[in-house]
Structure formats: C-alpha cells, structure tokens
Amino acid sequence: MDLPTEFPNLTTKSAVATAGDAEYYMNGYDIIVHRTVLSKGPKEHLQPESYVCRFCGRSRPEANFKKFNAHAISHLTGNNTLFSLYECRTCNARFSGYEADLGTLTLLDRQAAQVLGKDGVPSAKTSLKKSRIDFKEGGLVIQEHEGDPIALIDEINKTMTISTMKRSYRPLGVYKSLLKMAATLLDQADVDKIPEAIKWLGSDGLTENQIDDGTGYTCLRTFTPGMAPFGQTRVMILRRKNKSIVGPAYIFFLAYGCTSFQIVLPAPQEDRHLVGQTFDLHPIPLIAFLKMDRVFGKTRTHFEKLGSTELTPAPPSIVYHFESIDAVEIPNSQSGEPPNA
C-alpha cells in the first residue's frame, strides 16, 4: 500500500525504513559539517594563509602553494565558490588524478543534471568523436553524424538513450577523491583523529600507506531522476556521539545534481573497538535535501565497492524520458535566419 505523500514512489515500507535511518543518525551522530556550496557567488577560502599543507605537512619555501585555486569540494560537483588553502601544488596535482576518476564515473550523470563545473556543463562524445551532445542555453544540443550514432529515440516507450565513447576509471581513485574532500572540510581536532587517512592522502599513488575504512571501501550511491533535484551541492560530515553506537566514527555525504555519495572515513584508532563486529551501513535520508518539484521518479540506491585499483568501464549510456516530441524549424546555418516556409 502506498503511503499518501508528495514524495514519488515512497511506500509505507520504505517510509518506515527511512524513519529508522533518521532515528539512527539523530540518536547516534552529530553533524559537524553541513554546507550548501554554490556554483556562482562570492568565493570563500578555508584556512588562513599559514602555508602549511594539511596532507604532506610541508610548508613554504619547501612547498609551493597555488593560492586560491584549490577547490575544497571538487569543481565537478558544481562548486565554484568554496576553496582551500590547505594543500600545496604537489598534493593538488596528485588529487587531480583522483578527481579525474570521479569525473569519468559521473560524466553522464553530471550532464543530465546540468551540473556547472569549472568549464560549464560537461560535453559527451562518441568513440569516433564526430557526434556529440552539449548543453547550451535552452537545453541539450545533439549533433549526430551519419554512421556515428549517439542518440537512440524510442517513441513507443518515450525514451532517448545517449551512448558515448568508452571511458574507464579507478574505483579507489574515486574513493580517495571523496576522502580528500572530507579531510579538507574537517576541523583540525578531527583531522588529528584520522592521521592514517591523512598520511595515505599525502602519499604518492593509490596504495602507498593505504588504510582500509573497515567496510572494504563501500560507497552508498543514489540517483534521483529529475531537473537537478538536489539543487545546489550539499556536503555533510557526521561524527559518532560515543563508542556505544555500533557504527563508524565518521561518515561523509555528498549530493549534487541527481547524485549522492556516502562513504566511511578510515579512522582505525577511533574504530578499534568495532573489529570483528558486524554493523549496517545506514543510508542518510535524502528527503530533506531534495526539491520535490524537481523530482521526476524513484530514487535508485545501490552499494558499490571502490577498493579496486584496476581500470573499470564507466557507464556507457544514460536514458532520458520524455512526454512528447515537437517538430521545430532549424535556422539557416549560414544566414542565421529561419528557412522560408
């Protein structure tokens, strides 16, 4: 039986589960970071100009700092206003590689949600790099060349499938990209409680000084169909109230466009008492963050392991749903004027 509500596809069973998750976090965790990050507006910089890198521990002149250019939250998520002075140029370059993994994984999701990154909404191309799809003022623009299809329209089922070039990412790179964002947002007192994670982030490569999060790098991901139902980028970090709570010490949550990520931060000193225990990873309820007038379907949730260092194929396609197709006149490409009737 459906529970009367304005939230699409929320059943009594799922509502009860969501209420249970909310109660778990209200009773067991404190929200120590909660930010809405804008794509446009005044810039904010974390950390005074001490020029000490949080991740490698070096300072000037040994370390070179790139002032005002390190995004505290990846620009891929729509952040163009929150920056960090915590990282040196060398660490920033290392993190860019992890960010590329995140970007590859989420390319089609970000385009569908029209997420404004550093260079605007991302474009997508086919393997032959002839046909492409771009976001321009007024909506998506599809350029399709003969013999190089990119869009398949199914008028019966009212869907359009966009298929693009093959892309690969490193799952552990995605995890480290998320971990770096969380470590940037934490106050120093909390950073001091995760020294192993900071050392791992400050090391070269994916696996040097690697530390497990206790879950095998399990990430809880969601996708909610709609017109960027999360609105602006949202980030949260939750900290366990005390060790009587059966759950990890720190949880990081990131939501933007149509997508959310939730991971556990490696904190072996804080979570030593959990060794050998089994506990559930509770999803952070999304209802409070979604703009209901932008939600066009059921949220899909899945757990994904991000522990592999091997190149993994990214999703090659995405499906759009539509209500109708309207014929329009195409302006003359040379004169810029519409063709004569």
N, C-alpha and C positions, 0 to 999 in steps of 0.2 A: 504494500500500500504506500502511496506517495504521501509525504508529509506536506500539507499546504504551506507553501513558501514561494518567495520570488526567486529563489536560487535554483537555476536549471538542473533538473535531474537529481536533486537531493532527496533521497528516500529516507524513510524512518530509520532503517538500519545504518545508513551512512551518517545520518544526523546524530545518532547515539554514539557512533564511533568518534565523530568529530568532537562531541561534547566531552568524551572521555579523554581525548588527547589534550583538549584545552584545560581540563581539570588537572591532568598530569603536570603540565607546564606551570600552571598557576600555583600549584602546591609545592612543586619541586625546584623551580628555577627562577632566577632573577634576570630581567632583561637589562644587560649592562651596556649594550649599544643598540640604538634604534634610530635609523636615519632614512629620510627621503632625499634622494640625490637627484638633482635636476640636470637636464640636458642643456639648458640655457639659463644664464643668470650670473650673479656675482661669483667670483672664484673664492674658495676657502682653502687654506693651507694648514695641514696638520703639522705640529711640531715647530717650535721656534727655531731660528737659524743657528742651531748648535753645530751643524755639520758633522754629526756622528751617525753613521749608518746603523740602523737597528739590526740589520741582518748579518753583516760581516764584522761589525764592531770597529771598523776603521774610521778615521777622521781626517780632516784636512791637515797637511797637504798630501798625505799618503793616498787618500781617497779623493776622487774627482766628483763633485756634486753638480747635477744638472738642475738648476734652480727652477722651481715652479712647473716642472714638466713631467713629474711622476704622478700618474693617476692613482689615487688611493683605492678606488674601485675601477676595474677595467673600463676603458672608454667603449669597449664592445657592448657594454650593458646600457649605454646611454648616458654615462657620467661624463660631463664636460665642465663640472664646476668644483668637484672635491679633489684636491691634490695633496701630495705628501712630500715633506722634506726629510723623511726618514731614510731614504735609500740613495746610495751613491750610484754613479753612472754604470759601474761594472755590474752591480746587482740588478739595476734596472734593465740592462741588456739581457741578463740571464732570465729575468722574469718575462721579458718579451717573448722568449721562446715558448714558455708555458702558456702565455696568453694566446699565442698562435694556435695551440692545440684547442683551447676553449673556443676560439673564433671559428675554427674548421668544424667542430662538432655542432655549433649553434647557428651556422650561416643561414640556412633556410628559415629557421625559426625567427631569427632577427629580422630577416627581410619581410616575412609575413606580418610581423608585428610593427614594421616600420620604425625600428629602433634607431635613433640618431646616434651613431658613433662619431669618432673623431673626424671622419671624412663623409659623414652623412649616412643614409641608409645603404647597406651593402648591396652590390650587384651580384648576379649569378650568371654563369656562362655554361655552355655545353662543352663536351670534350674537344670538339673541333674549334671551339672559341669563335664561332660565327654567330650563332643565335645566342641571345642574352635576355635577361629580364632586369630592369632597373626601376627604381622608384623616383618619380619626378612629381612636380607639383600637379596635383589632380589624381594621382594614383600610380599603379604599376604600369609600366610600358614594356610590352613584349616585342622583341624584334626576332622574328623567326625566318631563317633562310632555308631554301629548298634543299632537302637531303640532310638537314641538321635540325631535327625537331626538338623543341624544348617544352611545348605545352600541348597536352592531350585533353581535349574537351569532350566530356560525356554529357550530352544534352538530356539523355533519359534520366540519369541519376543526378544531374545538375552538379557536376564536379569538374574541376580543372586540375590536372596533375602536372606539376612542374618537375622535370627531370634534368639534372645538371651534371657537370663533369665529376669524375670520381675524385674524392678527396680523402685523405687519411689523417688521423690524429693519434696522439699518445695518451691513453686514459690517465696515466699517472701525471702527465703534464697538466691535464685539466684539473686534477685534484690539487696539485701544487699551486696552480693559479688561484684557486679558491682559497687555499690555505694562506697564501700571501696576502690576499685582501683582508682576511680576518685578522692576521697578525698586524697589519697596518693600522687597523681600527682600534685595537685593544689599548687600554691604558698600560703604562709601564709596570704597574703592580701585577697585572695579569700576564703580561709578557714574561715576567720573571718566573711564572709558574709553568711555562712551556719552553724551557731552554732547549730541549732536544729538537723541537719543531723549528725553532729559530736557527739552530745550528744546521739543520737539514736545508732550510731555505737559503742559507748563506753559503752552501757548498756547491761546487760545480756538478753539473749533470743531474739526472733524475734520482740516482740511487746512492750517491756518496753521502754517508752519515744518515741514511734513510731510517725513519722511525715509523712504526705502524700506529694507526689510530685505534686499534682494538677491534675494528669491525671489518678489516680487510679492505679499507677504503670504500666502504659502501656509501653511495650517494643516492639520496631520495630526490627524484626529478619529477616535475609536473609540467603538463602542457594544457593550457586552457584556451580553447578556440575563441576568437573574438578580435575586436579592434583594440589591441594593446590593453587587455583588461586590467593589468596591474598599474596602468597609467605611468607614473614615474618609477625610477629604480628604487627598490626598498632593500635595506640590509638590516639584519639583526644578529646579535650575538647573545646567547643565553648561557648563564653560569649556574651550575648546580648549587642549591642552597646549602646542603651539607651531605656528608657521606652516607647518611641513612637512605638517601634517594638512590634507587637502583637505576643508574643511568650515567652517561659520560659527563665529565666535568664541564666541557664547553661544546656548544653547538652553534654552527654558523648557518645563516639563512640568507639567501639572495634571491630576489624576484625582480623581473623586468619584462616588459612586453607581454608575451604569452607564457613565459617560462619561469620556473623556480628551481633552485638547487638547495639542498640541505646536506651538510656534512658534519662529522665529528672531528674536533681538533685533537691531534695527538697530545696527550698530557699524561705520560706514564707515571710521573710522581703523584699526580692527583688521583689517578685511576688505578693505583696499585691494588687496592682492596677488591677490585672487580675481576681480577684474574681468576679464571675458572668458572665465573658466573655467566649465566645466560640472561639477556635482557632484550626487550623490544625497542626498536627504533621508532619512536612515535612521530608521525608527521605533524609539523606545525600547521595548525588550521589556517586555511587561506581565506576564509570567508571575510575576515575583517579587512583584508588588503585588496580584494577585487572590487572593481567598479561594476555594479550589476548591469548597468545599461550597456556595457561593452562586452558582456559575456554572451557568446552565441552557441554554447554547447557544454557538454560534460567535461570536467577536468579529468585528464588521464594521468595516473600516478604509477610510477614504477621505481624499483630499486635497481641501481646499476653499480657494478663493481668497477672501480677506477684504479686498480692496482697494477695493471699491465703496462710494461714499457714498450710493447710491440705496437707497430703501426696498425691501426684499426680503421676499417672503412667507415666514413661518416655517412649519415643518411643521404641517399642519392636523390630523393624526391620528397615533395610535400603536396598535399591535396587541399585545394581550396573548394569551398562550396558556394554556390550562387543561387539566386532566386530566378533570374531571367537574363536573357541576352538581348541587347538592343543594338540595332544597326546604326552606325553613325557615318557621316561623311568625313572623309580624310582630306585635310587641306592639301593643296598642290605643293609638292616638296620644293619646287623651285621658286614659285611666286609668293608662297605663303598664303595665298588666297584659296578659299574653298572652290572645288570644281563647279562648273556650270551644271545646272540641272538638266 
